Amino acid sequence: MHGESQFRKPLILGDKSYHQITEDICRPIEGRAGKLYYVAFALAFISMLWGWA
């Protein structure tokens, strides 16, 4: 199921399971939004209200 390429270096270093790789990929997506996200959302919302007015 898993083979090593002879032409390039491995993309995943260490002895990780598929579950650990999935957790590493999904952690930033499933985490809480930062302050910058809420600032950008507020600016977009204010712009939308300005457009309606």
PQR file with spaces between the fields and no chain letter, atoms N, CA, C, O and H, PARSE charges and radii, in Angstrom:
ATOM       1  N    MET     1       0.824   -1.195    0.000 -0.4000 1.5000
ATOM       2  CA   MET     1       0.000    0.000    0.000 -0.0000 2.0000
ATOM       3  C    MET     1       0.867    1.258    0.000  0.5500 1.7000
ATOM       4  O    MET     1       0.474    2.274   -0.574 -0.5500 1.4000
ATOM       5  N    HIS     2       2.015    1.207    0.621 -0.4000 1.5000
ATOM       6  CA   HIS     2       2.875    2.381    0.734 -0.0000 2.0000
ATOM       7  C    HIS     2       4.235    2.024    0.139  0.5500 1.7000
ATOM       8  O    HIS     2       4.879    1.066    0.565 -0.5500 1.4000
ATOM       9  H    HIS     2       2.334    0.381    1.087  0.4000 1.0000
ATOM      10  N    GLY     3       4.657    2.800   -0.842 -0.4000 1.5000
ATOM      11  CA   GLY     3       5.949    2.551   -1.460 -0.0000 2.0000
ATOM      12  C    GLY     3       6.824    3.790   -1.412  0.5500 1.7000
ATOM      13  O    GLY     3       6.324    4.908   -1.291 -0.5500 1.4000
ATOM      14  H    GLY     3       4.133    3.578   -1.189  0.4000 1.0000
ATOM      15  N    GLU     4       8.110    3.593   -1.505 -0.4000 1.5000
ATOM      16  CA   GLU     4       9.058    4.696   -1.480 -0.0000 2.0000
ATOM      17  C    GLU     4       9.516    5.000   -2.903  0.5500 1.7000
ATOM      18  O    GLU     4       9.824    4.088   -3.671 -0.5500 1.4000
ATOM      19  H    GLU     4       8.516    2.685   -1.603  0.4000 1.0000
ATOM      20  N    SER     5       9.560    6.273   -3.245 -0.4000 1.5000
ATOM      21  CA   SER     5      10.022    6.694   -4.552 -0.0000 2.0000
ATOM      22  C    SER     5      11.543    6.682   -4.590  0.5500 1.7000
ATOM      23  O    SER     5      12.209    6.982   -3.599 -0.5500 1.4000
ATOM      24  H    SER     5       9.310    7.013   -2.621  0.4000 1.0000
ATOM      25  N    GLN     6      12.068    6.335   -5.736 -0.4000 1.5000
ATOM      26  CA   GLN     6      13.514    6.330   -5.905 -0.0000 2.0000
ATOM      27  C    GLN     6      14.020    7.687   -6.399  0.5500 1.7000
ATOM      28  O    GLN     6      15.228    7.922   -6.420 -0.5500 1.4000
ATOM      29  H    GLN     6      11.527    6.092   -6.541  0.4000 1.0000
ATOM      30  N    PHE     7      13.098    8.593   -6.800 -0.4000 1.5000
ATOM      31  CA   PHE     7      13.490    9.830   -7.453 -0.0000 2.0000
ATOM      32  C    PHE     7      13.351   11.077   -6.596  0.5500 1.7000
ATOM      33  O    PHE     7      13.901   12.119   -6.954 -0.5500 1.4000
ATOM      34  H    PHE     7      12.117    8.401   -6.783  0.4000 1.0000
ATOM      35  N    ARG     8      12.647   11.014   -5.493 -0.4000 1.5000
ATOM      36  CA   ARG     8      12.493   12.201   -4.660 -0.0000 2.0000
ATOM      37  C    ARG     8      12.534   11.822   -3.190  0.5500 1.7000
ATOM      38  O    ARG     8      12.373   10.661   -2.813 -0.5500 1.4000
ATOM      39  H    ARG     8      12.200   10.168   -5.202  0.4000 1.0000
ATOM      40  N    LYS     9      12.757   12.846   -2.373 -0.4000 1.5000
ATOM      41  CA   LYS     9      12.809   12.626   -0.932 -0.0000 2.0000
ATOM      42  C    LYS     9      11.400   12.383   -0.403  0.5500 1.7000
ATOM      43  O    LYS     9      10.431   12.832   -1.015 -0.5500 1.4000
ATOM      44  H    LYS     9      12.888   13.789   -2.679  0.4000 1.0000
ATOM      45  N    PRO    10      11.268   11.685    0.717 -0.5600 1.5000
ATOM      46  CA   PRO    10       9.934   11.449    1.283  0.2800 2.0000
ATOM      47  C    PRO    10       9.284   12.767    1.711  0.5500 1.7000
ATOM      48  O    PRO    10       9.961   13.662    2.217 -0.5500 1.4000
ATOM      49  N    LEU    11       7.978   12.880    1.508 -0.4000 1.5000
ATOM      50  CA   LEU    11       7.247   14.081    1.899 -0.0000 2.0000
ATOM      51  C    LEU    11       6.963   14.108    3.394  0.5500 1.7000
ATOM      52  O    LEU    11       6.840   15.185    3.976 -0.5500 1.4000
ATOM      53  H    LEU    11       7.428   12.153    1.097  0.4000 1.0000
ATOM      54  N    ILE    12       6.857   12.955    4.018 -0.4000 1.5000
ATOM      55  CA   ILE    12       6.545   12.857    5.444 -0.0000 2.0000
ATOM      56  C    ILE    12       7.713   12.156    6.133  0.5500 1.7000
ATOM      57  O    ILE    12       8.019   10.995    5.860 -0.5500 1.4000
ATOM      58  H    ILE    12       6.956   12.080    3.544  0.4000 1.0000
ATOM      59  N    LEU    13       8.349   12.893    7.025 -0.4000 1.5000
ATOM      60  CA   LEU    13       9.487   12.333    7.743 -0.0000 2.0000
ATOM      61  C    LEU    13       9.025   11.744    9.067  0.5500 1.7000
ATOM      62  O    LEU    13       8.054   12.215    9.659 -0.5500 1.4000
ATOM      63  H    LEU    13       8.100   13.836    7.246  0.4000 1.0000
ATOM      64  N    GLY    14       9.701   10.745    9.514 -0.4000 1.5000
ATOM      65  CA   GLY    14       9.358   10.111   10.777 -0.0000 2.0000
ATOM      66  C    GLY    14       8.434    8.927   10.557  0.5500 1.7000
ATOM      67  O    GLY    14       8.033    8.620    9.435 -0.5500 1.4000
ATOM      68  H    GLY    14      10.489   10.362    9.034  0.4000 1.0000
ATOM      69  N    ASP    15       8.117    8.288   11.635 -0.4000 1.5000
ATOM      70  CA   ASP    15       7.255    7.101   11.578 -0.0000 2.0000
ATOM      71  C    ASP    15       5.859    7.493   12.035  0.5500 1.7000
ATOM      72  O    ASP    15       5.491    7.258   13.186 -0.5500 1.4000
ATOM      73  H    ASP    15       8.443    8.537   12.547  0.4000 1.0000
ATOM      74  N    LYS    16       5.075    8.094   11.132 -0.4000 1.5000
ATOM      75  CA   LYS    16       3.739    8.566   11.467 -0.0000 2.0000
ATOM      76  C    LYS    16       2.687    7.646   10.870  0.5500 1.7000
ATOM      77  O    LYS    16       2.861    7.103    9.779 -0.5500 1.4000
ATOM      78  H    LYS    16       5.374    8.285   10.197  0.4000 1.0000
ATOM      79  N    SER    17       1.594    7.481   11.604 -0.4000 1.5000
ATOM      80  CA   SER    17       0.476    6.703   11.082 -0.0000 2.0000
ATOM      81  C    SER    17      -0.406    7.615   10.229  0.5500 1.7000
ATOM      82  O    SER    17      -0.232    8.833   10.229 -0.5500 1.4000
ATOM      83  H    SER    17       1.453    7.922   12.490  0.4000 1.0000
ATOM      84  N    TYR    18      -1.350    7.021    9.507 -0.4000 1.5000
ATOM      85  CA   TYR    18      -2.261    7.806    8.693 -0.0000 2.0000
ATOM      86  C    TYR    18      -3.123    8.719    9.559  0.5500 1.7000
ATOM      87  O    TYR    18      -3.473    9.824    9.146 -0.5500 1.4000
ATOM      88  H    TYR    18      -1.492    6.031    9.508  0.4000 1.0000
ATOM      89  N    HIS    19      -3.462    8.259   10.750 -0.4000 1.5000
ATOM      90  CA   HIS    19      -4.249    9.086   11.674 -0.0000 2.0000
ATOM      91  C    HIS    19      -3.473   10.328   12.096  0.5500 1.7000
ATOM      92  O    HIS    19      -4.040   11.420   12.131 -0.5500 1.4000
ATOM      93  H    HIS    19      -3.178    7.361   11.086  0.4000 1.0000
ATOM      94  N    GLN    20      -2.198   10.188   12.415 -0.4000 1.5000
ATOM      95  CA   GLN    20      -1.380   11.336   12.806 -0.0000 2.0000
ATOM      96  C    GLN    20      -1.219   12.321   11.659  0.5500 1.7000
ATOM      97  O    GLN    20      -1.215   13.532   11.881 -0.5500 1.4000
ATOM      98  H    GLN    20      -1.737    9.301   12.387  0.4000 1.0000
ATOM      99  N    ILE    21      -1.087   11.821   10.443 -0.4000 1.5000
ATOM     100  CA   ILE    21      -0.976   12.707    9.285 -0.0000 2.0000
ATOM     101  C    ILE    21      -2.271   13.476    9.081  0.5500 1.7000
ATOM     102  O    ILE    21      -2.246   14.678    8.815 -0.5500 1.4000
ATOM     103  H    ILE    21      -1.090   10.838   10.263  0.4000 1.0000
ATOM     104  N    THR    22      -3.405   12.791    9.205 -0.4000 1.5000
ATOM     105  CA   THR    22      -4.707   13.441    9.068 -0.0000 2.0000
ATOM     106  C    THR    22      -4.888   14.509   10.134  0.5500 1.7000
ATOM     107  O    THR    22      -5.380   15.597    9.836 -0.5500 1.4000
ATOM     108  H    THR    22      -3.425   11.815    9.421  0.4000 1.0000
ATOM     109  N    GLU    23      -4.504   14.222   11.359 -0.4000 1.5000
ATOM     110  CA   GLU    23      -4.611   15.208   12.445 -0.0000 2.0000
ATOM     111  C    GLU    23      -3.745   16.434   12.158  0.5500 1.7000
ATOM     112  O    GLU    23      -4.176   17.560   12.404 -0.5500 1.4000
ATOM     113  H    GLU    23      -4.104   13.338   11.601  0.4000 1.0000
ATOM     114  N    ASP    24      -2.543   16.234   11.647 -0.4000 1.5000
ATOM     115  CA   ASP    24      -1.654   17.353   11.325 -0.0000 2.0000
ATOM     116  C    ASP    24      -2.243   18.240   10.230  0.5500 1.7000
ATOM     117  O    ASP    24      -2.089   19.461   10.268 -0.5500 1.4000
ATOM     118  H    ASP    24      -2.193   15.318   11.448  0.4000 1.0000
ATOM     119  N    ILE    25      -2.915   17.632    9.259 -0.4000 1.5000
ATOM     120  CA   ILE    25      -3.500   18.397    8.160 -0.0000 2.0000
ATOM     121  C    ILE    25      -4.755   19.140    8.607  0.5500 1.7000
ATOM     122  O    ILE    25      -4.957   20.294    8.227 -0.5500 1.4000
ATOM     123  H    ILE    25      -3.040   16.641    9.228  0.4000 1.0000
ATOM     124  N    CYS    26      -5.592   18.500    9.400 -0.4000 1.5000
ATOM     125  CA   CYS    26      -6.893   19.073    9.776 -0.0000 2.0000
ATOM     126  C    CYS    26      -6.822   20.056   10.942  0.5500 1.7000
ATOM     127  O    CYS    26      -7.749   20.846   11.122 -0.5500 1.4000
ATOM     128  H    CYS    26      -5.428   17.563    9.709  0.4000 1.0000
ATOM     129  N    ARG    27      -5.771   20.035   11.727 -0.4000 1.5000
ATOM     130  CA   ARG    27      -5.675   20.890   12.912 -0.0000 2.0000
ATOM     131  C    ARG    27      -5.862   22.375   12.595  0.5500 1.7000
ATOM     132  O    ARG    27      -6.640   23.025   13.293 -0.5500 1.4000
ATOM     133  H    ARG    27      -5.018   19.393   11.580  0.4000 1.0000
ATOM     134  N    PRO    28      -5.206   22.951   11.596 -0.5600 1.5000
ATOM     135  CA   PRO    28      -5.417   24.389   11.329  0.2800 2.0000
ATOM     136  C    PRO    28      -6.819   24.709   10.822  0.5500 1.7000
ATOM     137  O    PRO    28      -7.332   25.800   11.067 -0.5500 1.4000
ATOM     138  N    ILE    29      -7.436   23.773   10.122 -0.4000 1.5000
ATOM     139  CA   ILE    29      -8.758   24.020    9.555 -0.0000 2.0000
ATOM     140  C    ILE    29      -9.843   23.928   10.623  0.5500 1.7000
ATOM     141  O    ILE    29     -10.781   24.725   10.622 -0.5500 1.4000
ATOM     142  H    ILE    29      -7.019   22.886    9.923  0.4000 1.0000
ATOM     143  N    GLU    30      -9.726   22.979   11.520 -0.4000 1.5000
ATOM     144  CA   GLU    30     -10.756   22.742   12.521 -0.0000 2.0000
ATOM     145  C    GLU    30     -10.575   23.590   13.777  0.5500 1.7000
ATOM     146  O    GLU    30     -11.436   23.576   14.656 -0.5500 1.4000
ATOM     147  H    GLU    30      -8.964   22.332   11.521  0.4000 1.0000
ATOM     148  N    GLY    31      -9.484   24.318   13.873 -0.4000 1.5000
ATOM     149  CA   GLY    31      -9.234   25.138   15.059 -0.0000 2.0000
ATOM     150  C    GLY    31     -10.092   26.394   15.091  0.5500 1.7000
ATOM     151  O    GLY    31     -10.819   26.688   14.141 -0.5500 1.4000
ATOM     152  H    GLY    31      -8.784   24.330   13.158  0.4000 1.0000
ATOM     153  N    ARG    32     -10.003   27.114   16.168 -0.4000 1.5000
ATOM     154  CA   ARG    32     -10.762   28.356   16.317 -0.0000 2.0000
ATOM     155  C    ARG    32     -10.163   29.454   15.438  0.5500 1.7000
ATOM     156  O    ARG    32      -8.963   29.485   15.170 -0.5500 1.4000
ATOM     157  H    ARG    32      -9.413   26.875   16.939  0.4000 1.0000
ATOM     158  N    ALA    33     -11.035   30.339   15.009 -0.4000 1.5000
ATOM     159  CA   ALA    33     -10.588   31.464   14.172 -0.0000 2.0000
ATOM     160  C    ALA    33      -9.832   32.473   15.031  0.5500 1.7000
ATOM     161  O    ALA    33     -10.136   32.644   16.212 -0.5500 1.4000
ATOM     162  H    ALA    33     -12.011   30.314   15.227  0.4000 1.0000
ATOM     163  N    GLY    34      -8.865   33.128   14.444 -0.4000 1.5000
ATOM     164  CA   GLY    34      -8.072   34.123   15.156 -0.0000 2.0000
ATOM     165  C    GLY    34      -8.716   35.500   15.117  0.5500 1.7000
ATOM     166  O    GLY    34      -9.765   35.696   14.504 -0.5500 1.4000
ATOM     167  H    GLY    34      -8.619   32.990   13.485  0.4000 1.0000
ATOM     168  N    LYS    35      -8.071   36.446   15.778 -0.4000 1.5000
ATOM     169  CA   LYS    35      -8.591   37.812   15.842 -0.0000 2.0000
ATOM     170  C    LYS    35      -8.636   38.465   14.468  0.5500 1.7000
ATOM     171  O    LYS    35      -9.560   39.223   14.174 -0.5500 1.4000
ATOM     172  H    LYS    35      -7.219   36.288   16.276  0.4000 1.0000
ATOM     173  N    LEU    36      -7.656   38.181   13.629 -0.4000 1.5000
ATOM     174  CA   LEU    36      -7.608   38.772   12.298 -0.0000 2.0000
ATOM     175  C    LEU    36      -8.829   38.372   11.473  0.5500 1.7000
ATOM     176  O    LEU    36      -9.337   39.176   10.692 -0.5500 1.4000
ATOM     177  H    LEU    36      -6.905   37.564   13.868  0.4000 1.0000
ATOM     178  N    TYR    37      -9.299   37.145   11.639 -0.4000 1.5000
ATOM     179  CA   TYR    37     -10.494   36.703   10.925 -0.0000 2.0000
ATOM     180  C    TYR    37     -11.698   37.551   11.325  0.5500 1.7000
ATOM     181  O    TYR    37     -12.464   37.984   10.464 -0.5500 1.4000
ATOM     182  H    TYR    37      -8.886   36.492   12.273  0.4000 1.0000
ATOM     183  N    TYR    38     -11.868   37.789   12.616 -0.4000 1.5000
ATOM     184  CA   TYR    38     -13.017   38.556   13.084 -0.0000 2.0000
ATOM     185  C    TYR    38     -12.926   40.025   12.658  0.5500 1.7000
ATOM     186  O    TYR    38     -13.950   40.651   12.385 -0.5500 1.4000
ATOM     187  H    TYR    38     -11.246   37.438   13.315  0.4000 1.0000
ATOM     188  N    VAL    39     -11.730   40.572   12.599 -0.4000 1.5000
ATOM     189  CA   VAL    39     -11.553   41.946   12.116 -0.0000 2.0000
ATOM     190  C    VAL    39     -11.937   42.018   10.640  0.5500 1.7000
ATOM     191  O    VAL    39     -12.650   42.934   10.230 -0.5500 1.4000
ATOM     192  H    VAL    39     -10.898   40.064   12.821  0.4000 1.0000
ATOM     193  N    ALA    40     -11.473   41.067    9.846 -0.4000 1.5000
ATOM     194  CA   ALA    40     -11.805   41.058    8.420 -0.0000 2.0000
ATOM     195  C    ALA    40     -13.299   40.837    8.208  0.5500 1.7000
ATOM     196  O    ALA    40     -13.892   41.447    7.318 -0.5500 1.4000
ATOM     197  H    ALA    40     -10.894   40.323   10.179  0.4000 1.0000
ATOM     198  N    PHE    41     -13.908   39.980    9.007 -0.4000 1.5000
ATOM     199  CA   PHE    41     -15.349   39.737    8.893 -0.0000 2.0000
ATOM     200  C    PHE    41     -16.129   40.995    9.239  0.5500 1.7000
ATOM     201  O    PHE    41     -17.103   41.327    8.564 -0.5500 1.4000
ATOM     202  H    PHE    41     -13.427   39.485    9.730  0.4000 1.0000
ATOM     203  N    ALA    42     -15.709   41.698   10.287 -0.4000 1.5000
ATOM     204  CA   ALA    42     -16.394   42.932   10.681 -0.0000 2.0000
ATOM     205  C    ALA    42     -16.283   43.989    9.580  0.5500 1.7000
ATOM     206  O    ALA    42     -17.260   44.678    9.291 -0.5500 1.4000
ATOM     207  H    ALA    42     -14.917   41.428   10.836  0.4000 1.0000
ATOM     208  N    LEU    43     -15.116   44.124    8.969 -0.4000 1.5000
ATOM     209  CA   LEU    43     -14.949   45.080    7.878 -0.0000 2.0000
ATOM     210  C    LEU    43     -15.817   44.712    6.679  0.5500 1.7000
ATOM     211  O    LEU    43     -16.405   45.590    6.047 -0.5500 1.4000
ATOM     212  H    LEU    43     -14.322   43.563    9.204  0.4000 1.0000
ATOM     213  N    ALA    44     -15.902   43.434    6.364 -0.4000 1.5000
ATOM     214  CA   ALA    44     -16.744   42.998    5.251 -0.0000 2.0000
ATOM     215  C    ALA    44     -18.222   43.247    5.569  0.5500 1.7000
ATOM     216  O    ALA    44     -18.985   43.643    4.688 -0.5500 1.4000
ATOM     217  H    ALA    44     -15.425   42.721    6.877  0.4000 1.0000
ATOM     218  N    PHE    45     -18.622   43.021    6.807 -0.4000 1.5000
ATOM     219  CA   PHE    45     -20.008   43.233    7.199 -0.0000 2.0000
ATOM     220  C    PHE    45     -20.370   44.727    7.149  0.5500 1.7000
ATOM     221  O    PHE    45     -21.451   45.101    6.695 -0.5500 1.4000
ATOM     222  H    PHE    45     -18.002   42.700    7.522  0.4000 1.0000
ATOM     223  N    ILE    46     -19.463   45.553    7.614 -0.4000 1.5000
ATOM     224  CA   ILE    46     -19.695   47.022    7.570 -0.0000 2.0000
ATOM     225  C    ILE    46     -19.764   47.476    6.111  0.5500 1.7000
ATOM     226  O    ILE    46     -20.590   48.323    5.770 -0.5500 1.4000
ATOM     227  H    ILE    46     -18.585   45.250    7.983  0.4000 1.0000
ATOM     228  N    SER    47     -18.922   46.934    5.260 -0.4000 1.5000
ATOM     229  CA   SER    47     -18.974   47.277    3.843 -0.0000 2.0000
ATOM     230  C    SER    47     -20.290   46.857    3.213  0.5500 1.7000
ATOM     231  O    SER    47     -20.835   47.574    2.374 -0.5500 1.4000
ATOM     232  H    SER    47     -18.251   46.246    5.537  0.4000 1.0000
ATOM     233  N    MET    48     -20.805   45.699    3.612 -0.4000 1.5000
ATOM     234  CA   MET    48     -22.087   45.236    3.111 -0.0000 2.0000
ATOM     235  C    MET    48     -23.204   46.180    3.558  0.5500 1.7000
ATOM     236  O    MET    48     -24.080   46.522    2.764 -0.5500 1.4000
ATOM     237  H    MET    48     -20.362   45.116    4.293  0.4000 1.0000
ATOM     238  N    LEU    49     -23.178   46.599    4.815 -0.4000 1.5000
ATOM     239  CA   LEU    49     -24.199   47.516    5.304 -0.0000 2.0000
ATOM     240  C    LEU    49     -24.106   48.859    4.588  0.5500 1.7000
ATOM     241  O    LEU    49     -25.131   49.468    4.284 -0.5500 1.4000
ATOM     242  H    LEU    49     -22.466   46.321    5.460  0.4000 1.0000
ATOM     243  N    TRP    50     -22.899   49.322    4.318 -0.4000 1.5000
ATOM     244  CA   TRP    50     -22.692   50.581    3.591 -0.0000 2.0000
ATOM     245  C    TRP    50     -23.296   50.470    2.188  0.5500 1.7000
ATOM     246  O    TRP    50     -23.927   51.410    1.707 -0.5500 1.4000
ATOM     247  H    TRP    50     -22.066   48.828    4.566  0.4000 1.0000
ATOM     248  N    GLY    51     -23.106   49.339    1.545 -0.4000 1.5000
ATOM     249  CA   GLY    51     -23.646   49.116    0.207 -0.0000 2.0000
ATOM     250  C    GLY    51     -25.170   49.104    0.208  0.5500 1.7000
ATOM     251  O    GLY    51     -25.790   49.588   -0.739 -0.5500 1.4000
ATOM     252  H    GLY    51     -22.593   48.575    1.936  0.4000 1.0000
ATOM     253  N    TRP    52     -25.774   48.564    1.242 -0.4000 1.5000
ATOM     254  CA   TRP    52     -27.235   48.540    1.326 -0.0000 2.0000
ATOM     255  C    TRP    52     -27.795   49.934    1.559  0.5500 1.7000
ATOM     256  O    TRP    52     -28.895   50.256    1.111 -0.5500 1.4000
ATOM     257  H    TRP    52     -25.271   48.170    2.011  0.4000 1.0000
ATOM     258  N    ALA    53     -27.040   50.744    2.253 -0.4000 1.5000
ATOM     259  CA   ALA    53     -27.516   52.107    2.556 -0.0000 2.0000
ATOM     260  C    ALA    53     -27.398   52.939    1.310  0.5500 1.7000
ATOM     261  O    ALA    53     -27.740   54.121    1.323 -0.5500 1.4000
ATOM     262  H    ALA    53     -26.146   50.482    2.618  0.4000 1.0000
